[in-house]
Amino acid sequence: METLIVQPDSKEKLDAIKAFMKALKIPFEASKSPYNPDFVAKIKQGDEDIKAGRTKKISLDDIWK
């Protein structure tokens, strides 16, 4: 058999997928992200800052000072 990883992007889709699998009697298990939600939020904020151009460029020589 195969293992499928499903990544719904909303609570409604997640609920629909769970209901569908229960109706077909397909066993499944749910797991949470192992990452701290605060850490994930900081990473996402950093990505948004980069896309918006809110960054400061540091030369390689300045990193070691």
N, CA and C of each residue as an Amber inpcrd file, in Angstrom:
protein
   195
   0.8250000  -1.1910000   0.0000000   0.0000000   0.0000000   0.0000000
   0.8630000   1.2450000   0.0000000   0.2450000   2.3580000  -0.2680000
   0.9310000   3.6430000  -0.3000000   0.4910000   4.4970000   0.8750000
   1.3120000   5.4440000   1.2210000   0.9640000   6.4460000   2.2300000
   0.7790000   7.7670000   1.5230000  -0.3130000   8.4350000   1.7980000
  -0.5990000   9.7380000   1.2080000  -0.4740000  10.8040000   2.2840000
   0.1450000  11.9010000   1.9290000   0.2230000  13.0440000   2.8320000
  -0.6600000  14.1300000   2.2450000  -1.6850000  14.5070000   2.9830000
  -2.6550000  15.4950000   2.5280000  -2.4460000  16.7740000   3.3180000
  -2.4180000  17.9070000   2.6420000  -2.1780000  19.1780000   3.3110000
  -3.2820000  20.1830000   2.9710000  -4.4410000  20.0420000   3.5970000
  -5.5190000  20.9930000   3.3350000  -5.1360000  22.3850000   3.8580000
  -5.6320000  23.4020000   3.1770000  -5.2630000  24.7720000   3.5590000
  -6.3450000  25.4870000   4.3670000  -7.3510000  24.7580000   4.8080000
  -8.3740000  25.3760000   5.6630000  -8.9940000  24.3040000   6.5640000
  -9.6070000  24.7390000   7.6320000 -10.2670000  23.8410000   8.5810000
 -11.4240000  23.1000000   7.9130000 -12.1350000  23.7810000   7.0250000
 -13.2740000  23.1670000   6.3430000 -12.8210000  22.0060000   5.4600000
 -11.7270000  22.2010000   4.7380000 -11.2130000  21.1270000   3.8820000
 -10.7240000  19.9590000   4.7250000 -10.0700000  20.2470000   5.8390000
  -9.5990000  19.1970000   6.7280000 -10.7710000  18.3700000   7.2490000
 -11.8260000  19.0430000   7.6860000 -13.0110000  18.3410000   8.1890000
 -13.6580000  17.4880000   7.1020000 -13.7090000  18.0110000   5.8750000
 -14.3070000  17.2650000   4.7640000 -13.4860000  16.0120000   4.4410000
 -12.1570000  16.1480000   4.4550000 -11.2950000  14.9990000   4.1710000
 -11.4480000  13.9350000   5.2520000 -11.4960000  14.3540000   6.5130000
 -11.6760000  13.4000000   7.6060000 -13.0210000  12.6820000   7.4880000
 -14.0680000  13.4180000   7.1690000 -15.4010000  12.8150000   7.0280000
 -15.4260000  11.8190000   5.8730000 -14.7860000  12.1670000   4.7720000
 -14.7150000  11.2950000   3.6050000 -14.0030000   9.9880000   3.9450000
 -12.8780000  10.1090000   4.6360000 -12.1060000   8.9180000   4.9810000
 -12.8440000   8.0450000   5.9880000 -13.5390000   8.6740000   6.9310000
 -14.3350000   7.9050000   7.8860000 -15.4800000   7.1830000   7.1770000
 -16.1090000   7.8470000   6.2160000 -17.2240000   7.2400000   5.4880000
 -16.7710000   6.0210000   4.6850000 -15.5600000   6.0540000   4.1520000
 -15.0290000   4.9180000   3.3960000 -14.2830000   3.9220000   4.2730000
 -14.2820000   4.1970000   5.5850000 -13.6080000   3.3310000   6.5620000
 -12.1270000   3.1470000   6.2270000 -11.4980000   4.2500000   5.8530000
 -10.0590000   4.2710000   5.5820000  -9.3670000   4.7320000   6.8620000
  -8.4920000   3.9050000   7.4160000  -7.8120000   4.3340000   8.6470000
  -6.8360000   5.4800000   8.3590000  -6.7580000   6.4070000   9.2810000
  -5.8330000   7.5280000   9.1330000  -5.3960000   7.9860000  10.5120000
  -4.3160000   8.7200000  10.5430000  -3.8440000   9.2910000  11.7940000
  -3.4850000  10.7540000  11.5430000  -3.7430000  11.5620000  12.5380000
  -3.4490000  12.9940000  12.4380000  -2.2450000  13.2930000  13.3150000
  -1.4070000  14.1970000  12.8500000  -0.2600000  14.6100000  13.6630000
  -0.0900000  16.1150000  13.5460000   0.3880000  16.6960000  14.6020000
   0.6150000  18.1380000  14.6430000   2.0500000  18.4220000  14.2150000
   2.3050000  19.6650000  13.8660000   3.6510000  20.0780000  13.5200000
   4.5430000  20.0070000  14.7610000   5.7640000  19.5050000  14.6160000
   6.6580000  19.4320000  15.7720000   7.2720000  20.7750000  16.1340000
   7.0010000  21.8010000  15.3380000   7.6090000  23.1010000  15.5530000
   6.7570000  23.9880000  16.4450000   7.4120000  24.7990000  17.2210000
   6.7560000  25.7670000  18.0870000   6.0290000  26.7860000  17.2000000
   4.7520000  27.0710000  17.4560000   4.0040000  28.0120000  16.6160000
   4.6230000  29.4110000  16.5790000   5.2500000  29.8430000  17.6730000
   5.9030000  31.1530000  17.6770000   7.0870000  31.1770000  16.7060000
   7.8360000  30.0830000  16.6790000   8.9690000  29.9660000  15.7670000
   8.4920000  30.0120000  14.3170000   7.4470000  29.2720000  14.0190000
   6.8910000  29.2410000  12.6630000   6.4220000  30.6310000  12.2550000
   5.7820000  31.3570000  13.1730000   5.3070000  32.7110000  12.8750000
   6.4740000  33.6410000  12.5550000   7.5770000  33.5110000  13.2890000
   8.7570000  34.3500000  13.0300000   9.3530000  34.0540000  11.6560000
   9.4060000  32.7890000  11.2870000   9.9370000  32.4150000   9.9770000
   9.0470000  32.9710000   8.8590000   7.7350000  32.8380000   9.0350000
   6.8090000  33.3740000   8.0270000   6.9260000  34.8890000   7.9310000
   7.0920000  35.5650000   9.0610000   7.2560000  37.0190000   9.0580000
   8.5440000  37.3990000   8.3220000   9.6010000  36.6340000   8.5280000
  10.8610000  36.8860000   7.8250000  10.7000000  36.7310000   6.3230000
   9.9700000  35.7120000   5.8910000   9.7160000  35.5220000   4.4660000
   8.9450000  36.7010000   3.8820000   7.9400000  37.1760000   4.6170000
   7.1580000  38.3250000   4.1610000   8.0290000  39.5770000   4.0870000
   8.9080000  39.7570000   5.0660000   9.8140000  40.9110000   5.0590000
  10.7280000  40.8880000   3.8440000  11.2340000  39.7170000   3.5150000
  12.1130000  39.5900000   2.3450000  11.3480000  39.9320000   1.0690000
  10.1400000  39.4030000   0.9280000   9.3370000  39.6800000  -0.2660000
   8.9850000  41.1500000  -0.3850000   8.7790000  41.8250000   0.7620000
   8.4070000  43.2380000   0.7540000   9.6300000  44.1550000   0.6660000
  10.8340000  43.5710000   0.7110000  12.0390000  44.3850000   0.6000000
  12.4750000  45.0230000   1.9040000  11.9580000  44.5560000   3.0190000
  12.3400000  45.1050000   4.3280000  13.5050000  44.2980000   4.8970000
  14.6520000  44.4070000   4.2350000  15.8220000  43.6690000   4.6730000
  17.0300000  44.5790000   4.7370000  18.0510000  44.1370000   5.4120000
  19.3010000  44.8700000   5.4960000  20.3910000  43.9340000   5.0170000
  21.1180000  44.3530000   4.0090000  22.1600000  43.5160000   3.4450000
  23.4460000  43.7270000   4.2390000  24.0750000  42.6440000   4.6290000
  25.3290000  42.6960000   5.3940000  26.4020000  42.0090000   4.5660000
  27.5270000  42.6670000   4.4050000  28.6030000  42.0640000   3.6220000
  29.2130000  40.9150000   4.4230000  29.8280000  40.0120000   3.7150000
  30.4280000  38.8450000   4.3500000  31.5240000  39.2480000   5.3210000
  32.2730000  40.3000000   5.0070000  33.3350000  40.7540000   5.9030000
  32.7680000  41.2910000   7.2090000  31.6110000  41.9120000   7.1580000
  31.0150000  42.4830000   8.3620000  30.4060000  41.4390000   9.2910000
  30.1400000  40.2820000   8.7770000  29.5380000  39.2290000   9.6030000
  30.4920000  38.8260000  10.7140000  31.7730000  38.7970000  10.4350000
  32.7670000  38.2940000  11.3750000  33.3030000  39.3690000  12.3140000
  32.7510000  40.5750000  12.2530000  33.2290000  41.6580000  13.1470000
  32.4750000  41.7000000  14.4280000
